[in-house]
Amino acid sequence: MDLKVNGLPYEVMEKALAQAREGRLHIMGEIMKTIDAPRADYNENVPRFEVIIIPQEFIGAIIGPGGKVIQDIQKKTGATISITEVDNSGRVEIFAEKLEDLKAAVARIKSIVAIPEVGETYEAKVKSIMPYGAFVEFMPGKEGLLHISEYDWKRIDSLEGLVKEGDIVNVKYIGTDPKNGKAKLSRKALIAKPEAAAEENKA
């Protein structure tokens, strides 16, 4: 006890500390009647704040041309987003009034900065069809080429009539083209190889 009274008897200190302990335990008992353990999370309507650190090269992708992307995220989720460059990285601060809004904003941002993994399967949306294949969006904001040779095991001369713009196609990410940096995708890799094709490969 920090008391500047000379000659304070020990018995008085002992009694005061005992009373303080009794009072503290009483208060804790009342608290425990209301909540006996910390909540796993805040109430869903409590304002939220989250920070995501991203590679520097993705800052522009989140902001978008003229701020179009970040403005769209804020408009659709109701969140407020701030991005600053720190130590060659991007610090993305996200504030939202509700958990649902925060999660929606975080999901949009993470989808932009996500890096596809070789061997993973994705649902791709056909964006355009070319004589040599189709360009598809296999992750939000990420497009790749589904070459005509990777569509099926059998030889086909055109994707016309097989797929059209807007169709959803399951594809496997098989790597990146070293010439143009585009993602290479395969539908064929997800289809069992026909016996005829297997025999042809042996020959």
Secondary structure, DSSP 8 states (H G I E B T S, - for coil): -----TT--HHHHHHHHHHHHHHHHHHHHHHHHH-SS--SS--TTS-EEEEEEEEGGGHHHHH-GGGHHHHHHHHHH--EEEEEEETTEEEEEEEESSHHHHHHHHHHHHHHH----TT-EEEEEEEEEETTEEEEEEETTEEEEEEGGGT-SS--S--TTT--TT-EEEEEEEEE-TTT--EEEESGGGS---HHHHHHHH-
